[in-house]
Amino acid sequence: MKLMSVEAARAAMLSDVRRLGPVELPLSEALGRTLAEDILAVRDQPPFTNSSMDGWAVRSNDGAGRRRILGESAAGHGFEGRVGPGEAVRIFTGAALPQGADAVVIQEDARRDGDSVDVPAVTAGENVRQAGRDFSKGACLLAEGLRLDPWRLSLCASAGRDRVRVVRPAMVSIVSTGEEVVEAPAVPGPWQIFDSGSPGLEAMLRTWGAQVRRVTGVRDRREAVRDAIAGAGGDLVVTLGGASVGDHDLVRAAAGDLGLDLRVESVAVRPGKPTFFGWLGDGRPLLSLPGNPASAFVCAELFLRPLVAALEGRPAVPVLRQARLIGPLPANGPREHWMRARLASGPEGETAEAFLDQDSSLVRVFSEADALLRRLPGVPPLAAGEMVEVLPLVRG
């Protein structure tokens, strides 16, 4: 089989993926979704000039001295009159600045005596927020394609929006094959193990914002695998197990029965070499991951996460960081190696320590990892203290 580099394989997978259509959601349901429209301001924010402190609204050109108190301006209840020479209005944070006033004396600097107050001199604009300081009517506050986090949702709300158009979440179907795995609480037979791959993969997908449908317990029969893939539905099908070319690895043949247009035969990556990708005859993309959990999870980070991001209109190429290596590493072989590693912050910045045992069947190591450490094909040994590239993992 033709081996492709990680970058080439990812590019081939993403080349024909198109963003899903929009859906309108209330703000309460839009967290994590990608905007399918620009968010425009319908009015200035703040809509009126207001006080940034509790105190007294005055005319700055009156200077220091005693002022006659006219009334009060509170948040939601402004003073409707006008401040003239020698006058002041009690004002509170966020309240509208009365007409005629151009500054606020903070309450700690003033001394009230009945119906009057003594104030020091202030400059025009002191302790005042001008109308439109945050944004102006018609401004583009958020551009189409941004992912909505709590702060961006707040900005939508401040623009008067209770609903937004977003890219609908990707529906990903996981088809888990292999008679050697059973899902708890079923009791495994003497030659079986518990399924840790598909529950972990589902959790990863939900963390990335996708919706998930799981098809489990698919027997190692070509017809059973074919029917499971055909009936799985979804915008993207992910198979788990059976991706290689052994006698019991039936996914390629079953997908071929469904008109698979194979784009990636295998990847020069460790772990995860058997990973392949193509388009089914019904127009759905199919990503096939190895059954070993570490292989599946590494390739999910490298390929599945970018595919979901592309479907949902987000940047699809993983962003790597630099970290200083803790402990030496031997020379790497002919495949790109993504090692599970632990990150920490040190006096010289972020550090990365690769786990000693990188066997692809180990689930516990992944549970303790913070990142994947990238080693390019054929690179020489590394000494402790040298810089490496890491892909941080999203932790719950």
SVG drawing of the C-alpha trace seen along z (x, -y; Angstrom):
<svg xmlns="http://www.w3.org/2000/svg" viewBox="-37 -79 59 97">
<polyline fill="none" stroke="black" stroke-width="0.4" points="0.0,0.0 1.1,-3.6 2.2,-5.4 1.5,-9.1 3.0,-11.6 0.8,-13.0 0.6,-16.4 -0.2,-14.9 -2.8,-12.5 -4.5,-15.3 -4.5,-17.5 -6.0,-14.7 -8.7,-14.1 -9.7,-17.8 -9.5,-18.6 -13.2,-18.0 -14.7,-18.6 -17.2,-21.4 -18.8,-23.4 -22.2,-22.2 -25.3,-24.3 -26.5,-26.9 -29.1,-26.5 -30.6,-29.2 -30.2,-28.7 -31.0,-30.6 -27.9,-31.9 -28.3,-29.4 -27.7,-26.6 -25.0,-28.2 -21.9,-27.7 -19.1,-26.1 -20.8,-26.6 -19.3,-28.4 -21.0,-31.6 -22.6,-31.4 -23.3,-35.2 -21.7,-38.5 -22.9,-40.0 -23.6,-43.7 -24.3,-46.3 -27.9,-47.7 -27.0,-50.7 -24.1,-52.3 -22.7,-50.7 -23.0,-52.3 -26.0,-54.0 -25.5,-57.1 -22.6,-58.8 -22.5,-57.5 -20.5,-57.6 -17.8,-55.1 -17.9,-55.8 -20.4,-56.7 -20.2,-60.4 -21.4,-63.8 -22.0,-65.0 -20.7,-68.5 -19.6,-71.1 -15.7,-71.0 -15.4,-74.7 -17.0,-75.7 -13.9,-74.7 -13.8,-73.7 -16.5,-74.8 -20.0,-74.3 -22.7,-73.0 -26.5,-73.0 -27.9,-69.4 -30.6,-69.1 -31.4,-65.4 -30.2,-61.9 -29.2,-59.8 -29.2,-56.1 -28.7,-53.1 -32.0,-52.7 -33.4,-56.0 -31.7,-59.1 -32.0,-62.7 -34.1,-64.5 -33.1,-68.1 -30.0,-70.1 -27.0,-70.9 -26.3,-74.6 -23.5,-76.7 -23.0,-75.9 -25.1,-72.8 -24.5,-69.0 -26.4,-65.8 -25.9,-62.7 -24.9,-59.9 -24.1,-56.2 -22.0,-53.9 -23.5,-53.2 -26.1,-56.0 -26.5,-58.5 -24.6,-61.7 -27.1,-64.6 -27.2,-67.3 -24.9,-70.2 -22.5,-68.0 -19.2,-66.8 -17.3,-65.2 -17.9,-63.2 -16.4,-63.8 -16.0,-60.5 -17.9,-60.4 -14.8,-59.9 -13.5,-63.4 -16.8,-65.2 -18.4,-66.3 -22.2,-66.6 -23.9,-69.1 -27.7,-68.9 -28.8,-70.2 -25.3,-71.1 -22.0,-69.4 -18.4,-70.6 -16.4,-69.3 -12.8,-69.7 -11.8,-70.8 -12.0,-68.1 -11.2,-68.0 -13.7,-67.5 -14.4,-63.8 -13.0,-62.6 -14.8,-59.4 -17.0,-59.5 -17.6,-56.8 -18.6,-58.3 -21.5,-56.9 -20.2,-54.3 -17.0,-53.7 -17.3,-50.0 -18.8,-49.9 -20.9,-52.0 -24.1,-51.2 -23.4,-49.2 -20.0,-47.9 -19.2,-44.3 -18.7,-42.8 -18.1,-39.2 -17.2,-37.8 -18.7,-34.7 -16.5,-31.7 -15.7,-32.5 -16.4,-29.9 -18.7,-31.1 -17.2,-31.0 -18.9,-32.6 -17.3,-36.0 -18.4,-36.1 -21.9,-35.0 -22.0,-37.9 -21.0,-40.3 -23.9,-38.9 -26.3,-39.5 -24.9,-43.1 -25.8,-43.6 -29.4,-42.7 -29.3,-39.2 -31.2,-36.3 -30.7,-34.0 -27.8,-33.5 -27.2,-31.6 -24.4,-29.0 -23.0,-26.1 -24.9,-23.0 -22.9,-20.5 -21.4,-17.6 -23.1,-14.2 -20.4,-11.6 -21.2,-7.9 -18.8,-5.5 -18.9,-2.0 -17.0,0.3 -16.0,3.6 -14.3,6.7 -15.7,9.8 -12.9,9.5 -14.4,6.4 -17.5,6.2 -19.0,3.1 -19.7,2.9 -21.7,4.1 -21.6,7.2 -19.3,9.9 -16.3,10.5 -15.5,14.1 -12.1,15.7 -10.7,14.2 -12.4,10.8 -11.7,7.3 -13.8,4.4 -14.4,1.8 -12.5,-1.4 -12.0,-2.8 -15.5,-3.8 -16.5,-5.4 -13.3,-7.4 -13.7,-8.4 -17.3,-9.5 -16.1,-11.6 -13.4,-13.2 -15.9,-14.1 -18.4,-15.6 -15.5,-17.7 -14.8,-19.0 -18.5,-20.0 -19.8,-17.1 -22.9,-15.0 -22.3,-11.3 -24.1,-8.1 -22.4,-4.8 -22.9,-1.4 -21.2,1.3 -21.0,5.0 -20.5,5.4 -19.4,8.9 -16.3,9.8 -18.3,10.6 -18.0,8.5 -21.7,8.3 -22.2,7.2 -19.6,4.4 -21.0,3.3 -24.5,3.1 -23.4,1.2 -21.5,-1.4 -24.4,-1.8 -27.0,-2.2 -24.9,-4.4 -26.0,-7.7 -24.2,-10.9 -22.1,-13.5 -18.9,-11.5 -18.5,-7.8 -15.6,-6.7 -14.8,-3.0 -12.8,-1.6 -10.9,1.6 -10.5,3.7 -8.5,1.1 -5.5,3.2 -5.2,5.9 -5.3,9.1 -7.8,11.9 -10.2,10.4 -9.7,6.8 -12.8,6.3 -13.5,2.6 -11.7,1.9 -13.6,4.6 -16.9,3.7 -16.5,0.0 -15.4,1.1 -18.8,2.8 -20.3,-0.7 -18.4,-2.4 -15.4,-3.6 -13.2,-6.2 -10.0,-5.6 -8.0,-8.8 -5.5,-7.7 -4.4,-4.1 -2.2,-4.3 -0.2,-6.8 3.5,-6.9 2.7,-7.5 3.4,-5.7 1.1,-4.6 -1.7,-4.4 -0.2,-3.2 -3.3,-1.3 -5.5,-4.5 -7.2,-5.1 -9.8,-7.5 -12.1,-7.8 -15.6,-8.8 -18.4,-6.4 -20.6,-6.1 -23.4,-8.0 -21.2,-11.0 -20.2,-10.5 -16.5,-10.7 -15.2,-7.6 -12.2,-7.6 -11.0,-4.2 -9.0,-4.0 -7.0,-1.1 -8.6,0.8 -5.8,0.3 -6.9,-2.7 -3.6,-4.7 -3.5,-4.3 -7.1,-5.4 -6.8,-8.3 -3.5,-9.6 -5.0,-9.5 -8.2,-11.0 -6.3,-14.0 -4.3,-14.2 -7.2,-13.5 -10.6,-13.2 -10.5,-16.5 -9.5,-18.4 -12.3,-16.8 -14.9,-17.8 -13.4,-21.3 -13.7,-21.6 -17.3,-20.4 -18.1,-23.0 -16.3,-25.8 -13.3,-26.1 -9.5,-26.1 -8.6,-22.5 -4.8,-22.3 -3.6,-21.5 -1.5,-24.2 1.7,-22.9 3.7,-24.5 7.4,-24.4 8.4,-22.7 11.8,-21.8 12.4,-18.1 12.7,-16.4 15.0,-13.3 16.7,-12.1 15.0,-10.4 16.5,-7.9 16.7,-8.4 13.4,-8.0 12.6,-5.4 11.1,-5.9 7.6,-6.9 6.5,-10.1 6.1,-9.3 3.6,-11.0 4.5,-10.1 2.2,-10.6 3.8,-13.1 3.3,-15.0 3.6,-18.8 4.7,-21.1 5.7,-24.7 9.2,-25.3 11.6,-28.3 12.6,-28.1 9.0,-27.8 7.0,-24.7 8.5,-21.3 7.5,-17.9 8.3,-14.5 7.6,-11.5 6.2,-8.4 8.7,-5.5 6.1,-2.9 4.4,-4.0 2.7,-0.7 -0.4,-1.3 -2.6,0.8 -2.1,-1.2 -5.1,-3.2 -3.8,-4.3 -0.9,-6.2 -3.2,-8.3 -5.3,-9.1 -2.2,-10.6 -0.9,-12.4 -1.3,-16.2 0.1,-16.3 1.4,-14.4 5.1,-14.9 6.0,-15.0 9.1,-13.3 9.8,-13.5 11.0,-10.5 14.7,-9.7 15.6,-12.5 18.7,-11.8 18.6,-11.3 17.6,-14.3 19.3,-15.3 17.4,-16.6 16.8,-20.3 16.4,-20.4 13.2,-21.9 10.4,-19.7 7.0,-20.2 3.9,-19.2 0.2,-19.1 -1.7,-19.8 -4.6,-17.5 -8.0,-18.9 -8.7,-17.9 -12.2,-17.9"/>
</svg>
